[in-house]
Each structure stands twice: as structure tokens, then as C-alpha cells.
Amino acid sequence: MTTQPPAKGQFARITSGADAIEIKATIPQRQINRALKRYKLTRRNDDERLIYFFDTPGLDLLRAGVIVRARRVIGGRHDSTIKFRPVEVAKVGKGWHRYPDFKIEVDASEKGCVKSASFSMPVRKGEIKRVVAGDQRTARLFKAAQERFLQQMARKRIDFDGLQVMGPLRAQRWDFEDPACPWPITVELWRREDGARLMEMSVKAKAAHAAAVMAGFLAFLTEVGAERDAGQLAKTRWALDYYAAKHRAPARPRKKAAAPARARRTAR
């Protein structure tokens, strides 16, 4: 059964204080290949990136609504992000808007809407590689302004260097237009190291147009036969659950190497 989008008045309340709204739909596994083929999405026309999250094995940050991420965009700008979700707009200082890569958005799906505040800053090429390899401190990926934002919102300091590297997620991104959809579409396909895939389709709109865009985009997905995933599994949770479980798993004891045949004969 399809959930109806909120009414126009409800959207006005939900999106109050947000810069934009992003309407998302997760495509079921069995329809990923079909979607790639329909929209002619290939490695020849994608933007490729490697995404790393940072958290504790118990996902303490995620449970507190904090997402810490670094992203290597192949052939493009690398960046790091501090994100809070959900967030109360009234508690976010207005001064953060002076930074070009700070934004407050509403993430919307058939399950509901949630506001987030994120602050991204560029990272020098090579730094993420060095952090992942253990040759550089994780804290080097985040600027002083991001640390102030984190401290102000979380009301405590976080030891970046005590966090585990979660990743990489290999991601492909496509931005394109379809004659049947009035808004530019973004598709992201994430792959974990175990081969599992997750595809998300989305459109963005100004908060004032949220109700019309959400209704129209969901109708478009129905028209093209995209069966939305009832679970609406968030990409971040899908990724972090897997990598956190790996960090919590006990290390397997090494097997003793068998003694050479000659040594065994001597021992007799």
C-alpha cells in the first residue's frame, strides 16, 4: 500500500527553516539492473567516488544522530562532512550559513520527513588515503570550523582519532534528466566490499515547492515501474551496520603452521 505524501500545510511546517528538500526512493535489488539499463547508466557516464565513515564499533555517533564522513571523488574535489540528523533548526546557529557547503535539508521518503544539518569542507588529495592507511591522524581531515560545529551541536568534544574507519563504499553517481520527470534526477549506486548493492533515486527542490515535487516524483516512479522498497533502507545505516559488525567480530586465531616433514621425522 502506498503512503500518501503529507498535505501542503503539513509540508510547510515540516520544511520550515530548511534550504531545500530531497525526495528519495530506494530501488529494490531485483530492479537495479533494469533501472541501470532503462536510463543508460554505465561506468562511461558516471561520477565515481570512494566513501568512508568514521564511528565506533557500537555506532555510538550514529545512534546520537551524528554522521562523520570523508569522500574521495575520482577526478574531482575530495571532502569531509559532519552531519546531524535529525536536527532542530532553531538550535542551529544562523552564522553557519556563511559557509558555502553548509546546508539544512529535509530528507523525504514515503516513510516520512527528517531535517538534517551538514557541513562539508574540502580535503587535500592524498590525505584520505593516508588516514585510511594509518599514516595520518583522522582529525587532519576536519577543519577547525567543522570541529566547532560538531562541538556546538553535540555539546561535547569527539576524539576523531579514536574512531574506526568504516569503508570504503564504492559509489557511482549519475545526474540526468528524463522527459517524463520535470526535475533533474540523481541516482547513486553503492557497493560494499561483500558485493551487496544499494540504489537510490532522488530529486531536489526548494522547500517552498516540496509538496508538489514529492507527489510528482513518487508518481513518476510508479509510472516507470520502479517499485519502491518498503523498508526505505538509508544508505548510511546499510553501510555502517555492515562495517561495524566487522569491527566487532573477534579476530580469528591464526592456525599453527605444520612442521616440515623432515622435522617431524627427527622428532620421532
N, C-alpha and C positions, 0 to 999 in steps of 0.2 A: 504494500500500500504506500503510495507516495505522500510524503508530508507536504502540506501546503506552506509556502513562504509566509512570513509574518505580514500583517496588513501594513499599509503605508504609514499609519500613525505609529505603530509599534516600531517600524524601521527608523523613523525619525528619532525616537527615544534611544534605540539601540546604537545608532551611529553617531549620536551627539558627541562632539569633540574629536571625532576621527577625521583623518585626512582623506581616507579612501576606504573602499570595501573591496575585498577579494572573494569572489564566489568560487568554491572549489568542489570538485567531484572526483572521487577515486574510482578508477575503472577496474572492474573485476579481472582477475588473472586471465580467465578464458577469453577475454575480449581485447587484450593488449595487442596481440599480433594483428588483429582485424583493424584496430584503430591506427596502428602504425602504417598499415597498407593503405587505408582509406585516405589519410592525409599526406601520404608520401613522405613520411618522416624516416630519415635514414642517417647514417653516420656522415654522409656527404653534406647534409644541410643542418647539422646540429651544432649547438654550443656544448662543449664537453667540460666537465668540472669534477674535481675531487672534493668531497665534503667530509670534514672531521668535526665531531662533537667532543666536548670535554665535560666529564661528570665523574661522580664516584661510582663504584661498583653497585651501590644500593640506589643509584639515581636520586641522590638527595636534592640536587639542584632542580631536576625536572619535577620532582614532587612538590618543590617550593615554587614552581611556576617560572623557573629561570632556565634559559637555554643559552649555552655558550658554544660558539661555532666558529670555525675557520674554513675558508673556501678557496681552493685553487682553481681559477678559471683558465683553461688551456688557451694560450694566446691572448689572454685578457688580464684585467686587474684582479689581483688577489685581495681578499678582505677578511676581516674578523667581525663578529657580531655578538652583541649582548642583547638578549630579548626577554621580555617579561610577558607572560600570557597565563591567565587573564590579568588585566590591569584596570584600575580605576583611573579614568582620565584626570579627575580632579586632584589626584595625588601625584601627578606627573608635572614637574616644573616646566613652565612655559619657555624658559630660557633654552631648553634643549632643542627647540625648533630652529635655532640659528645654525645648527649643523646640517649640511645638505643631505646626509644619509641617516638622519633621524626621522622616524615616522611613527604615527599611530594609525593602525589599521583595524578594520573589522574583518575577521575570517568567518565566512558564512558557508554553510552547507545545509543539506536537508535536516541535519540533526539540530541546528541552531546557530547562534552567532556568538563570537567571543572577541573582545578587544585585546590588542597586543601593542606593546611599545618596543621598538627595536632601534638600536644604534650601531651602525656599521662604520668602520674606518678602513682605509687601505693598508695593506701589508706588503712589505718589500718581497719581491720574488726570491725564493730560496729559503725564506725564514720558516715557512710552514714545514718544508721538508726537513729542516734542521731540528725543529721541535719534535716532529714525529720520530725522527731517528734518535732522539735523546741527546742531541749535541747542543741544544739550546733550551733555555727555560721557557715554559709555556707562557709566562707573564709577558714575555717580549712581544707577543702577538697583539697585545691590547694596549691602547694608548691611555694616557693619564685621564683624559676626559671620559673614556669608557669606564674606567675604574671608579671615577666619581659618580657616574650614572648608576653603576651597579651598587655602590655603597649607599647612595641616596634612596634607591628603590628597595633594596633588600634590607637596609638598616643594619648592615654588618659587612665586615670585610670577608672576602673569599680568597683562600690561598690557591691561586691558579696552578702553582707548581705541585700541589697535592692532588690534582685531578688526573684521571686516566684519559688517554687518547681513545676515542671511540670512532673507529673507521679504518679505512676510508669507505665512503659510499661513492660509487662511480655513477655519475649523473649525466644524463643528456637532457638538453632543453631546446625547445623549438618555439618560436613566436611566429604566428602566421594568421592569415585571415581566411574565412570561409564565406562564400556568398550567402549561405543560409543563416549566418550569425552576424548581427550588426556590430559586434565588438571584437577586437583582436583577441586571439586565443593563445594561451600559453600551455604547453604540455611539458611535463617533467617526468622522466623515467629514471628511477633509482634502482641500482643493483647492489645487493650486499655481496660479501665475499663467498657466501654459500650458494650464490646463483639466484636467490629469490629476487623478484622484481615487484615494484610498485609504481603504478602510473597515476598521475594526477592531471586533470584538465582544469583550467581556471580562466576567469576573466576579471579585469579590474574596472572599477568605476568610481566616480566621485560619490561621496557619501549621500549627497542630495538625490542621486539617481538610483540608490540602492534597491528599492522595491521593484522598480521596472526591470532593472538589469537581472536581478536574481530570478524573477519569474520568467523572463525571456530566455536566459541561458539554460535553465532547467528544462524549459520546453524544447529548446534546440537539441539538448542531449537526448531527450525522448524521441524527437523526430528522426535523429540519425541512428537510433537503435542502441545508444550507449546505456547499458543497464548499470545504474549507479550501485556501488557497493553499500549495502545497508549498514555495514559497520562503520563506514567513513573513517577508516583507519588513518590517523595522522602519520605523515612520513617520519616525523621526528620520533614519535613513540615507537613506530615499527623498527626504526634503525637502532635506537638506543636499547630497547629491550633485548635485541639480539646481542649487541656488543657487550652490554653489561653482564649478561649471562656468561659470556666467555670469560670475563674478568673474575667472576665469582666462582667459576669452575675450578676445583682443586687441580693442581699440576699433576700430571701422570708421572709416577716414578719411572725412572729410566731402567730398562732391562739390563741385567748384567751381561756383559759380553761373554760369549762362550770361550773357554780356554782353548788354545790351539791344540790340535790332535797330538802333537809331539809332546806338549807339556803334560797332557793327560796320561800318556804312556809312561812318562818319567815318574809321575806321582804314584803310579802303581808300584 
